[in-house]
Amino acid sequence: MARSKAASKKQQKQQQKRGVDFKKIKRKLGRKLPPPKNATNTEVKSKAIVLPEQSVASEKAGLAVSKKGLTLKELLQQTSHHNSKVRRDALMGLKDLFQKYPAELRSHRYAVIEKLRERIGDDDKVVRETLYQLLKTVVFPGCKEDNQGPFVSLMVAYIFNAMTHLAVDVRLMAFKFFDLVVQYYPPSFSLYADKVLQNYEDILRKNQFYLEDKAKLRSALAGLNMAGQKILHAFELDMPAESSGFSSITKKLKDLVPVLVNCFQDFFPSVHHMPLLDAQSFDCMHSILQSIDLVVGFFGYGIHQGKPASQLSYEGPDEAIWDHTISSLLLKKLFGVFPLNPTNHLSEKTCSDSRSGKAVWEKHILLLLPFIPKLVLQVASDWKSCLLQAFTKIFEGCNPQSSLKLACLSAIEEMLIPGDDMVYPDASDPLFEYQITWIRALPQLLILLGDKHPSSSQVVLHLLLRLGQCANSSSPFSREYENMQYSLDKFYSSCVDRGDVYYGPFIRLSWDSQELAICGLYYFSNLGPFLLKSIAFCCLCSELEHLVLFRIIEVLHSAFSAGHIQIADYISFFMTLLSRFKVLPENLTFAENIYPDVESDAKISNRGTFKLLTNTVCSCLSRIGDDSLVFQILEQVIFDQLLLKPPLDNACALLRVLVVLDCKPTRLSEQGIITLSKYLSGCLNVGSCEPSCIPEDDEENSLPTHQQTCCYYMLPCFFLFDRSPKLLKLVLNLMGSLITESSSSPSSHSYTQYGNDNSNQINAVVSALLLMHKDTKVRKIISSFKEEVVHILQIIHSLQVKFLVTGNPENGLAVITYTYDLSGRSQVTSFSLSG
């Protein structure tokens, strides 16, 4: 044991002398470890450096800069940067700079153009479009007032260079740039037309690219059309037709037309196998036709300038090729591809969605329809027949209120109404048969449209009016136009089996449409009773404006004066108006009693309108010619109407017509006097009855108003009495008989429907005598019939005595005070009613 302890101590001492390799350090729990001795300090300390000013900012002080702080010089330099995004941003910066500082553009316009023109042939499409918008919206408008000759010369060289670029997109965009130049400087087309048209011809000859990408061809043709539309304007302003420039352009256009035709025909194989023509193909073909139309218009300009077509050295496509090309497009490739009735013929294989297929079909056809009239005049007979057949099927199959129907109507009007260069076709022409079909379809179309589609109805009415104006005796359509009146009755009104009247859409159309319909009536060479009856019932409608009523009468009177209406039909029309017009008095309660079937909203007095109507009818009848002959025609007609016991206003109107045509001494026949006396005896009783039967206008002033109204009704009677004393004598005798009959049989009233009882009858007779007494002329006449007057008064007096004796209160009493003058003539001074 002692030896081992000594050995361990010795060993410890030796280790202390050699040193420890890894000294173990004891750490207390929870304390943070110190960093290692070889750790790197990553802490960075810095201080801000403040400079009084920067040298770059001091250089730009007072200069125009963009939003990004770039000057004009810096922006122009960046337009040539190798990065397309930088070039585009530079162009946008120029736009911002010029809009904020317009003076910069005016001061450096040539330098700007010299730098910007380099980007016309840029490989990046976005850069080219940005340049185009910059030139269109900022640069060209800002330099418009300056001398544009040098300005344009800087541009066109790079434009023509771009037209020969290897990339098709760059070439097409070059035409767009040239069109922009022409917009602001039209003479530039005539100066550079040779090169432009040559480049157009070159690019159109390469049909492979546009058959694969139709949008490129559409873009090229759009540029040609936009530029071509300015050709004539440019020449009118700056160049005469006989100049050398005009001849040079004519030669280029001559070479361009066959290229356009070939381009058009190249589409046939591709569209032939299409079940439905796509929109791009159609737009391309339509643009080609527009381009050809512009070329033809250019040649027409030369002819209209006084230069014969032979001097233009124009050798365009053969007429047969032209007809074949156009007709083939419309018939074989379009009307054949698009079914004529999309709802029935578009199969599921053709179009999965019938609505979308119909919409595309209508869009394409709408663009073609304006060409139909001109093609019909130019194509051969066999093509014409097929073309007209396809057009007619479209017209009959499309929706009545659609835009397609309106386009068809416009084309029909152009083919029906002859222009300066058009003559009516004969019966052998295929066009004539289809024209008849169109005319016969118009009335039914008008009724079908009704008042629900007023704009379309107005178009049809305008076409009918134009047709009537041209359908004279020499027109082949005159017979068809005459027969049209038998189909138009439902447009105005029609009677059903029960006697009810159905009013057509004419009542509810606007004034402009009604005017077109009314004016069209004049052009019927023989306006028959069938349509006149329909118009008459239409005039009786309470919804019709009174201005329209009098306009109808005015046009019909003109038609009668021109010999288009028979006199019997003309008179029957007026008699229908006067005898069936429903007059609504001012008193609403009275109107409801007479016309309970009339709606309450319409129960507004129209007596003033009816009075004006009566005066108008009297004026028209008096201007017919021989009043004596007209009176003989009307006498029995009016008597027949009076015996039907019409309302008081209508009867008064008929009597006024009789008075206007009569004279002194009267033209009434013996039988006519007897018939009229029977009616007038009852009419006088009604016209002079108590105020309850004749409505009052003003309760505060009822008596003068009532007397005035009675005088209005009795005035025609007074004229007849003045012209025929025999008539007055018969009327007085019948008035006495009516009193006697009413006292013995109160329900017996042979010739009046208005009497109520005996007291009313006596009251009416006394009132009539008082009114006749107040009229100077009638008073002189009645003095010759004192026996008849005394007889009437004695009858009344006996009834008074009978009432006092019997005390019968049922009939009441008319108390009359009367005296006799020295000549024995009786004079009624007052009366009153008791009961």
Order of alpha helices (4+ residues) and beta strands (2+ residues): alpha-alpha-alpha-alpha-alpha-alpha-alpha-alpha-alpha-alpha-alpha-alpha-alpha-alpha-alpha-alpha-alpha-alpha-alpha-alpha-alpha-alpha-alpha-alpha-alpha-alpha-beta-beta-alpha-alpha-alpha-alpha-alpha-alpha-alpha-alpha-alpha-alpha-alpha-alpha-alpha-alpha-beta-beta
